Amino acid sequence: MDVMVANFLQSNVLPESLSNCPLLAAKIEQAHRVPLDYELPTRQAIGSVLLDANYDTVMDKQYKQLNLDKYVFGLTMFGVSTYFCFVCNYK
């Protein structure tokens, strides 16, 4: 298994530090539950439907967290630049 992970990372020019990623470890742990007839998604599906699903999931999580923290931190934009600053709202 170690050789397989090392081969995958090196063959795809991925950083070796990815081997310490908890997400990769969780995916390898879950891989034994995948049925034998499972087919990997196509690159078109990854770049469209699955990308949109991942974006929606992450954004929903971020919005929920932002709503929880909105009374502690306010999001303020200064000027016409692209700088966003978090300003503490002391009550």
CORMORA-V370549 format. One line per field, one symbol per residue. psi: psi as a letter, one per 40 degrees, with the letter a starting at -180 (. if undefined). A space follows every 50 residues. Layout:
psi: ???
This chain:
psi: dddddddddddefiidedeehddddddddedeehidehhiiiddddecdd ddddddddddddddddddededhihihhaeaehhhhhhgh.
